């Protein structure tokens, strides 16, 4: 199987690039691998990626000036889709692939369209911290319906791979307002009938720092909850008029209103979920559902 490693590189992530490259080269051993990199305002990408260029074929595609998150990801996805690899393997530049990542993805991709694996959190310096992302959380071995990731997500751009020629045309143009592009991307795949399978092992290490958080490491102060609520609302607005999306938009609008007018009422719920194992966006969706339930109860 021919693999294309796919990521976007940006100036703020420069301190982590050498680590990403070293891990990518190690993971590529004994495999046929190339790399597709979307460039977002990154100076001298070819010079910074010299070791990667020496190890494999690397394609650079520059994102438009003043790109949004959606535009950069669109550039990244289209660049890899236009290549000739059998499978696209995603890994964000501040994370790093495990040595056996491609072998694990290859095994999981047998008979399905995409694969997904567990993540091991690391700190900014690269040291392991805490349990893996999927620890103490029920994650299915097969993902085949969009409703499975309607109110939480385990399919990111560091722990997944997809068969290139199975990509539906709907993923090549990303709504400009979408920020959680990975969640939107895999929702599109599932809505188009694609099926995913879980790998048997951790496939990447997820670097926890100020701009990259998950699960129990995600900030739960009111301003951060507001910010992440807007990200989730943008996700559902891009999926409307899907009935589930419309219901979630209503829930989120109730939550956002409550955060603005009566934040103390939400703090008890925030404390309740703060240290529970959570997937991406799961805490926000839970808070939104709770807010709507309380709102409906108060009207009776």
Residue pairs with C-beta under 8 A, 6 or more apart in sequence:
1 31
1 32
1 86
1 87
1 106
1 109
2 32
2 33
2 34
2 84
2 85
2 86
2 87
3 28
3 31
3 32
3 33
3 34
3 85
3 86
3 87
3 88
3 89
3 102
3 105
3 106
3 161
4 33
4 34
4 35
4 36
4 80
4 83
4 85
4 87
4 88
4 89
4 164
5 24
5 27
5 28
5 33
5 34
5 35
5 36
5 89
5 91
5 97
6 35
6 36
6 37
6 76
6 77
6 79
6 80
6 88
6 89
6 90
6 91
7 20
7 35
7 37
7 38
7 76
7 90
7 91
7 92
7 93
7 157
8 37
8 38
8 39
8 40
8 63
8 72
8 73
8 75
8 76
8 92
8 93
9 17
9 37
9 38
9 39
9 40
9 42
9 45
9 48
9 49
9 93
10 40
10 41
10 42
10 72
10 93
11 41
11 42
11 43
12 211
13 93
13 94
14 42
14 48
16 93
16 94
16 95
16 207
17 48
17 49
17 93
18 51
19 96
19 126
20 91
20 93
20 94
20 95
20 96
21 49
21 51
21 52
22 51
22 96
23 96
23 97
23 98
23 99
23 205
24 35
24 52
24 55
24 91
24 96
24 97
25 51
25 52
25 55
25 56
26 97
26 99
27 33
27 97
27 98
27 99
27 100
27 101
27 102
28 55
28 56
28 102
29 99
31 102
31 103
31 106
33 56
33 102
34 56
34 57
34 58
34 59
34 83
34 85
35 52
35 56
35 57
35 58
35 59
36 58
36 59
36 61
36 76
36 79
36 80
36 83
36 88
37 45
37 49
37 58
37 59
37 60
37 61
37 76
37 79
38 61
38 62
38 63
38 72
38 73
38 75
38 76
38 79
39 45
39 60
39 61
39 62
39 63
40 63
40 67
40 72
40 75
41 63
41 67
42 48
45 60
46 53
46 60
49 58
49 60
52 58
59 79
59 83
61 75
61 76
61 78
61 79
62 75
63 71
63 72
63 75
63 76
64 71
64 75
67 75
68 176
69 178
69 179
69 181
70 174
70 175
70 176
70 177
70 178
70 179
70 181
71 174
71 176
73 157
73 174
73 181
73 185
74 172
74 173
74 174
77 167
77 171
77 172
77 174
77 185
78 172
80 88
80 164
81 88
81 164
81 167
81 172
83 164
85 164
86 163
86 164
87 105
87 106
87 109
87 161
87 162
87 163
87 164
88 161
88 162
88 164
89 97
89 101
89 102
89 105
89 160
89 161
90 156
90 157
90 158
90 159
90 160
90 161
90 162
90 182
91 97
91 101
91 157
91 158
91 204
92 156
92 157
92 158
92 212
94 207
94 209
94 211
94 212
95 119
95 158
95 204
95 205
95 206
95 207
95 212
96 122
96 126
96 204
96 205
96 207
97 203
97 204
97 205
98 104
98 120
98 201
98 202
98 203
98 204
98 205
100 201
101 117
101 203
101 204
104 115
104 117
104 199
104 200
104 201
104 203
105 115
105 117
105 161
105 199
105 203
107 199
107 200
108 115
108 116
108 117
108 161
108 197
108 198
108 199
108 200
109 115
109 161
109 163
109 197
110 197
111 197
112 142
112 195
112 196
112 197
113 162
113 163
113 166
113 189
113 194
113 195
113 196
114 155
114 160
114 161
114 162
114 163
114 166
114 186
114 189
114 194
114 195
114 196
114 197
115 160
115 161
115 162
115 196
115 197
115 198
115 199
116 143
116 154
116 155
116 159
116 160
116 196
116 197
116 198
116 199
117 159
117 160
117 198
117 199
117 201
117 202
117 203
117 204
118 132
118 133
118 134
118 139
118 159
118 199
118 201
118 202
118 203
119 132
119 133
119 134
119 156
119 158
119 159
119 202
119 203
119 204
119 205
119 206
119 214
120 128
120 132
120 133
120 202
120 204
120 205
120 206
121 128
121 129
121 130
121 131
121 132
121 133
121 205
121 206
121 207
121 208
121 214
121 215
121 217
122 128
122 129
122 205
122 206
122 207
122 208
123 129
123 207
123 208
123 209
124 207
124 208
124 209
126 205
126 207
128 205
129 208
130 216
130 217
131 277
132 202
133 154
133 159
133 206
133 214
133 215
133 279
134 154
135 277
136 277
137 277
137 278
137 279
139 154
139 198
140 148
140 198
141 197
141 198
142 195
142 196
142 197
142 198
143 149
143 154
143 155
143 186
143 190
143 195
143 196
143 197
143 198
144 190
144 194
144 195
144 196
145 190
146 187
146 190
146 191
147 244
148 190
149 155
149 183
149 186
149 187
149 190
150 244
150 248
151 248
151 281
151 282
151 285
151 286
151 289
152 278
152 279
152 280
152 281
152 282
152 285
153 180
153 182
153 183
153 186
153 279
153 280
153 281
153 282
154 279
154 280
155 182
155 183
155 185
155 186
155 196
156 182
156 280
157 181
157 182
157 185
158 204
158 206
159 203
159 204
159 206
160 182
160 186
160 196
162 189
162 194
166 194
167 189
168 188
168 189
168 192
168 194
170 188
170 191
170 192
171 185
171 188
171 189
174 181
174 184
174 185
175 184
175 238
177 234
177 237
177 238
178 184
178 234
178 235
178 238
179 231
179 234
179 235
180 231
180 232
180 234
180 235
180 280
180 281
183 235
183 280
183 281
184 235
184 238
184 239
186 196
187 239
189 196
190 196
206 212
206 214
208 214
208 217
213 219
214 280
215 277
215 278
215 279
216 274
216 275
216 276
216 277
216 278
218 224
218 228
218 278
218 283
220 270
220 273
220 274
220 283
222 259
222 263
222 266
222 267
225 259
225 266
225 270
225 284
225 287
226 256
226 259
226 260
228 281
228 284
229 252
229 255
229 256
229 259
229 284
229 287
229 288
230 256
231 281
231 284
232 248
232 252
232 281
232 284
232 285
232 288
233 249
233 252
233 253
233 256
235 281
236 245
236 246
236 248
236 249
236 252
237 245
237 249
239 245
240 246
240 249
248 285
248 288
250 292
251 285
251 288
251 289
251 291
251 292
252 284
252 288
254 288
254 291
254 292
254 295
255 266
255 284
255 287
255 288
255 291
255 292
258 265
258 266
258 291
258 295
259 266
265 294
266 287
266 291
269 286
269 287
269 290
270 287
273 283
273 286
273 287
